[in-house]
């Protein structure tokens, strides 16, 4: 009975909070923007399962049509909106919530037109021999080994394809005809792939090979004859890339002497490249083609080239990051390269488009533009970052600028803004690269800022505003702090109430329910009292990840693809179900949502809907 009473209280608190803070009359079943109807990670759905079967809730449908990326979902009027790279091209996608069927998918019209022009120009530039084709050697020179991601499988025998393509590359790059490719011939093209292709020789003596390689390097590179190699002498060779790990550090200073001795070379070759001769043979290259299942025809078509350059690219995962926002009959998105676009929600037709970099002086954060547009009154709020102004508002009907925060010039990071009335002043609150801050809604004038939660790497978590208090958090050894905002002349000031290093939310978000907030963004799931910073409990739960709340329950998605259901109560961690979802090779970073009695999990190109309605 006590547990049921606790759940009932949490549900009442949720309904009350939604009624007080709702900006527009959304209903149960709506999730029209980042973090839900009220941008707080809380669903308005009721009548949901309180316990999952061992295998998880029933799966209604799954589609693999939303492209790669980390965009979460918006749901309104039976339609799902998201973003993803489809065949390498960044798309906005609309699906039917009943069965996941694609209703429309599109690019912003100006982006598509620019891409077409770029493809035409790139084809002319990359085709060095002017034979009308982009052959493998030309593609590698432009894109490195990654070009193979866009060369679609052509069918046929994999080993025969590997043999032919290996021979073609040797013909192109083995300039001295010695039957091997060395770093000075292809290393700058292949980069890290070079080391992966060069494999250990079976049965060989690692020390003997290291001795041979060391002698050869000293003979060929030691220009001043001092028996050591300087950074200048190894420039352009494989040793340049690995200089730091070869140059032994002095235990007292933890620094090297910026010279490579014969002993350092021998030790490094045994430790890091045991029994590898530092070159690539035809058989090693052929075997690598087979191992990595490279099965394209070795030529890049115009359509394949479009896929190679048509979206945001990043070593931590390609594709868009921001979640669409539905506002009436319009849909607003922000792509990984800073394209902000307004569409007709029904058809995907472009209404207007701007780019945060080219039009407003923005600087792309290191892992791409990742925020989700905020609609306030007749304005769209976005974050170009940079000297022209961190925040920008656009007329939501025309895309014309209203104001840019010229007195606030922090760089953009990965958080999404919120609107709030704090100490009687209506304002935009955002977390940029140096601080969390507030600016006036009318003009973008600075009101207050708070630097303690910011780190120098990635500030991702949307700030939590409650009354006159703001909580902001980040990871990388930082943590989170609460400030109370009060008037200070014509502006405001932020006074720190507490700072708690354990509440270090990386990217998974924080949900505040009543007097407590919950987050699994730093590892363990933490329940913490909002006003005091007192931790009520911690649990491993599903591990580090993201979460949302619906009908008194926390829906938890670990980035390691473990999913859990738990009570939203400060009394203790009480789990009511757990299961695993299939991995698609990247961490599960897209936030889950609950809308219309469905629990949605998006993982790269896959989107799954689970039935969580109580029967």
N, C-alpha and C positions, 0 to 999 in steps of 0.2 A: 504493500500500500504506500509506503514511504517513497519508493521508487516511482510509482505512478504519479504521486502527488508532485514530486520533483519535476517530472516530465511535463505535467500540466502547467506548473508555474513557468517553466521555460517557454512553453508554447504561448502562454498569455503574454509573457514579456516580449516575445517576438512579434506578436500581433500588435501590441501597443507601440513598440518601436517603429514598426512599418507604418502605422497610421500617423505617427508624429512626424517622421522624417521623409515620407514619400514626397517626391517632387512632382510626380504625375500619377494619374489614377491607374496604375498597373494592377493586374489581377493575378490570382493563382494561375500558374501555367505560363506566365511571362518571365522571360529572362532576357530583356532587350539590350543589355550592354554588359561590359566588363563588370564582374562581381555582382550581377543581378539587378533587380528592379531598383534598389536604392544604393547600389554600388558599395555594398557592405558584405557581400558573400553570403547573404541570407535569402533563401527561396521563400515565396509566399504559399507554396503548396502545403496542403493539409491531408490527413487521412492516408499516411504512408506506412509502409512496413516498419515494425519496430524490431524485427528479427529476420535475419537472412538464413536461408538453408546453407548447408555446408559448402555447396558449390557456388554460392552467391545467388543474387536475385535472378529471376528468369530473363534470358536474353531475348529481346524482341526482334532486333535485327542488327546486322553489322555490314558496313560498306567500306570499301578500300578506294574511295573516289575523291577524297578531300585533299590530296596532295601532301607533300612533306611540309613541315613547319610546326610552330608552337602556338598558333592562334587558338584561343578557346572559342566558345560558341555564344551567339545571341539567338534567342528563340522568341518569336512573336507571331501570333495568329496562325499557328500550325506550321510555321516555316522556320528552318534553321539557317543561320548565316555564319560563315566562317571564311578563312583565307588559307591558301596552300599553294605550293609549287606543284603544278601538274605538268609532267614531262619537262621540268626545269623552268617553267614559265609561271610567274606569280599570278594567281587568279583569286577572284572573289567568287564564292560558291553559295548557292541557295539550294536547300534540300527540303523535301517533304518530311515533316516530323513523323508521319504515320509509318513510313517504310524506308526512309533514307534515300529515296529516289532523287536524283539531281533534277531540279527544276530549271535552273540556269547557272552558267558559269561564265565569267567574263574578265577581261582586263579593263582598267580605265582607258577610254578611247585615246587620249593623248599619249599615254604610255605605250599602247599598242602601236600607234603610228610612229613614235620615236624608235621603238624596237625594230620595226620594219626597215626604217632608214638606216639604223645601225647595222642590221644584218647585211644590207646591200654594201655598205662601206667596208665592213669587216671582211666580207668575202673577197673583195678586191685586194685588201691589204694582206690577208693571210695567205692567199694563193700566190706565193712568190714565183713559182715557175710559169704562172699564167696559162695553165692548161685547163682552166675552168673547174678544177676540183680542189678540195682541201684534203690532201693526203696526210698520212699519219705523221710524217716528219714535220709537216707544216703545222698540224694540230698540236703536236707536243711542244713545238717552239712557242706557240701562243698560250696554251693552257696547262702544259705539263701533263703528267700521267692522268690527271683527273679528267682529261678530255674523254677517256674511255667510258665515263659514266653516261655520256650523252650519245655515244656511238651505239645505236640499238643493235641487239643480236640479229645476225643475218641468217642464222640457221647453218646447216652443214656440219661437217666433222670438226670438233673443237681442236683436236691435235693438228689437223691439216691447216686449219686457220692460224694456229699459233706458229707452226713451222714457217708458213708463208710470210706472216707479219714480222717475225723475228729476222728472217733473211732480208726483208725490205729495209728494216731499220739498220741492220749492219751495213748494207750497201750504201745507205745515206750517211752514216756517222762514223764508220770505221775508216777514217781518212788515211791512216798509214797502212791499212790492209793487213794488220798483224793478227786478225781473228779474235780480237777482244776489244771491248769498249772500256776506256778508262775515264776517270772523273773529268779530266780536262776536255774530253770529247762530248760527254752527255750529262755530267753531274749537275750543271746549272739548269739543265732542262728537267731532269728527273727528281732532283732534290732528295727528299727522304726515301722515295721509291728506289733510288740507286742502291742504298744500303740493304733494302729488303730483297732486291733481286740477286745481289752477291751473296751466295750461300757458302756454308762451310764445306770444305772438301772432305769427303768420307775417308776415315783412316789416316788423315794427314796429321803431322806433328804441329800443334799450334805454335810452339816455341820456334821451330825451324822456319815456319812461314813468317812469323813476326820478325825474325832475324833478317830474312831476305828482304822483306818490305822496308825495314828500317834502313838497311844499307842502301837500297835503291833511292829512298827519299833523300838521304844525306848526300848521296852522289849527285843527284839531279838538282837539288834545291839549295844546298849550302853554298851560296855564292861567295861568301867571305871566308870560307874554309875554317871557321872556328869550331866546327863539330857540333853546332847547335843551330836550330832553325827559328828565325824570328817571324813575327806576324807578316812582315813585308815579304819574306822569302817564300812563305807558304800561300800567299794570296792567289786565289783562283783554283786551289787544289782542295781535295777532300779534307786535308788537315786544317784548313781555314775554318771550316764549319765546326770541327770538333776540338779546336784549339783549347778551349776552356776546360774541357774534361781531361785532356791529355796533360796539360801543364799542372804538375803536382803543386799543392798548396803548402805553404809553410804553416805548421800547426800553431805557431805563435801569432801570426798575422792573418792566417786564413787567406793568403794571397799567393798567386804564382809569380814567377820571375819573368813571364812573358817570353820565355825561350823554351824550346823543346829539345831536350837532350836525347841521346840514343837510348838511354835507360828508360826514359819516360815513354818514348815511342814503343819500345818492345813491350813494356808493361801494358800499355793501352791496347795494343793489337791483340794481346792474349786475353785481356779482360773483356774488351768490348767487341772484338771481331775475330774470335778464336777460329783458326783454320780457314779464314777467308783471305783471298789473295788481293782484294781491293779492286778487282776488275770484273767485268761481266762477259761471260762466254755466250756463244749462241745457244747452247743447251740450257744455261741458266735463264736466259731471257725467254726461251720457248716454254720452259717449265713454269715460269712466273705467269705467263699468259694463261696457261692451263689452270694453275692454282687459283688465280683470281677470276677465272671464268670470263675472260675477255673474249667475246664472241662476235663483235661487230665486224663490218667489212673493211675497216681500216680507213674509211673516208668519212668526212663530216659533211652531211647534206645541209642545205639552207635551213630545213626544219630542225635538224639536230643542232645546228649552230644557234638557233633561236633558244633551244633548251639550255645551251651552255651559258648564255648571257642574259636570259630573260627574267631573272629574279635575284633576290638577295642571297649572297653566298657567304658562308662563315664556317670556319673549322669546327665550331661547336654544334653545327647543324644548319643546313640551308633552310630557306623559306621564310615567310612572314611570321611576325611574332604577335602583333596587335589583334585585339578582338573587335569585330564590327559593333556599331551602335545603331539601333533602329529607333527612329523618331518619326512617328506618324507614317507617312507614305515614302519616307526617305531613309536611306542607309548610308552610313558614314564609315570610312575605313582609313587606316594609316598603314602603309606597307613598310617593309624593312629598309627600303631606300629613301623613305620620307615622302612618299606619294600620298597625299590626303585627297580623298575623292568622295563626292556625294553622288549616289545612284538612286534611280527609281527602285524601291524595294521590290516591286512586283515584277519588273522586267530585267533589271540589271543595266538599264540604259544610263550612261554617264550624264549627269546634270552639270557638274563643274569639277575641276581638278586643279590642285596646286602642288608644288613640291617644296618641302621645308628647307632644303639646301639652296636650290637655285632661285627660289622666289623670296626667301626670307632670311638668308644668311646663316642657316643652321649648320651644325656639324654632326655628322652621323656618329653615335656612340660606337664603341669598339665592337659590340655584338649586335649592332643594327638598331634602328628605331623600333621600339617595343611597346610603346604606350597604346592605349585604346582611347579614341576621341571621347570627350565629354561634351554633352549638349546642355547648355544653360540658357534658358529663355530663347532668344533668337540667335544665339552664338554657338560656334563650335570652338572648344578649347583644346589646343594642342601645344607641343613643346619642341620647337625647333632647336633651342639651346644656342648659346654663343653670344658674340658681342652685340648683335642687333637686338637681342632680347630673348630671355629664356622662354617665356610664355607668349603665346599668340592666340588671339581670338579672331574668328572669321564669321561673317554673316552666314548663317546656315543655309540660306536660300540662294545666295549668289557666290559665296566663296571669297568675297571682298574682305580685306582686313579691317577690323574694328580698332584694335590696339595691339601693340607689342611691348612687352615690359622692358623698356630701354634702361631702366634703373636696376633691373635684376638681370644679370648676364651669365649666370652659372651655365655650364654645359649640360646638355640633356643626358639623362641616364635612362633607367628602364621602368620607372614608376609611372602610374597613371594618376591624373589629378582628380580632385573632388571639389565640390562646392559646399560651402558651409556658412552659417551665420555664427560668428564668434564674437562675444562681448558686444553684440548689437551691430556688427559690421559684416555685411555679406561679402564673401571673398572666395578666391580660388586657392586651394592648398595643394602644393606639389612638392615632390622630393627629387631634387636634381643632384648634380655630382658633388656639390659642396655642402648643401644644407637642405632641410625641409623648411618651407617658408609659406607665407600668405601674402597675396596681393589683392588690391581692391578689384571687385568685379567690374566696376564701371570703367576704370582706366588702366588697371594693371600697375598701380602705384604700390611700392613695397610697404608692408605693414610690420612684419616681424620675421625673424629667421632663427633657426636652431641647428647648430653644426654637429653636436655630439654624436648623433646616430649615423652620420655619413662616413663612408669609407672611400678609399681611393680607387676601388676596383669596380663595384657594381652596387648601386642602390636601387632595389627593385620593388620593395614592398609599398603598396599604397598606404598613405597615412590614415590613422584611425582618429576621427574627430568625434568628441562627445561633449556637448555643451561648450565650455570655454577651455577644454583640455584637448591636447593633440598628442598622440603616441606615434613614434616613428622608429623603425628598426632596420638594421642591415646585418649582414654576416661578416665573414673574413675577420673574426676575432673582435667584432665591434659590440653589438648588442642593441638594446632599445631603451629609449627614455621618454618620459612623460613631461610635458610642459603645460603650464597654465598661462593663458593669454590674457593680458589686461591692457587697458588704455595707457598710452605714454605720449602725451601731447597730441599731435595730429596723427600719430601712428599707434602701434601697439608694441608690447614687449613680451618675450617668452621667458618665463621663470621655470627652471627645472624643478620638478617635484621629486623625481627619483630616476635612477638609471640602473638597468638590470642586464648584465652581460649575457645571462642565460637565454633571454628572449631575443635571440639573434636570428631573425627571419631572413633567409636568403631570397627566395623568389615565390614561396608558396602562399603568402598572404596570411592575414590575421582576421579572425571573426570575433566580434564583440557581441556578447549575449548577456543582457542585464548588466550586472556589476563585474563580469568576468570576460576575459578574452582567451582565445584558443589559437594555437599555431603549431604546425609540424614543420615549419620552414627552416628549422635549424638542426634537425635530427630527431630528437624526442618530441612527442606531442606534449605541449605544456598548457596547463590551465593556470592563469594568473589574474589576480584581482587588479582591475584596471586602475583604480585610484591610488593604490598603495604599492603595487609591484610585488606583493606577496604571492609566492608560488603556491597554489593549492595542491597540485600534483603534477607528476611527469610520467610518461609511459612511452616505451618504444613504439607501440602501436604498429602502424604500417611503415614506419621509418620516415626519413626526411621527404617532404613532398608538398602537396597543396591540399586545400580542403574547402568545403562549403557546408552550410547548415540548412536543414529543412525539417520542419515538424518535430523540433526538439532533438534532432539527431545530427551528429557530425558525420559527413561523408568524406573519407580520407583516401587520398591517392598518393602512395609513395612513388618517388621517382624510380625506384626499383621494381615497379609494376605490382606492388602489393596493395590491395584495397581493403578498407575496414569501415565498419559502421559502429559508432560509439555514442553513448548518451552525452548530451551537452549539459553537464552538471559539474559544479565545483566540488561535489562530495568525494568522487573518486573516478578513476578510469573504469568504465563499464562497457565492455565490447559486446556487440550483438551480431557479429558476423565478420568473416574475413575470407578473401579469395585472391587468386593471382590472375592477372591478365597477360595475354601474349605480348612479348616484347617485339619491337620493330627495329632494334639495333641502336636506339638512342634512349636517353633517360625520358621518363614520362613527365614532361614539364608543362604541358597544356593543362590548365585548371579544369577540374570536373564541374558539372553543374547539375541541378535538379530542376526540372521544369515540366509541367503537365503530367506529373506522375511518372516521369522517366528520369533515370539517372544516366547521364551521358558521359562517356569517357572517350576523349580523342587522343590517339597516339600516332604521331606522324600521319601517314595517309589513311589510317584506319579510324573509323568512328563507330562506336557501339552504343546502342540504346538498351537499357535494362528496365524492366517493369518493376517499380517499387511501390505501386499502389497497394494499399491494404485490401484484402478480399472481403 
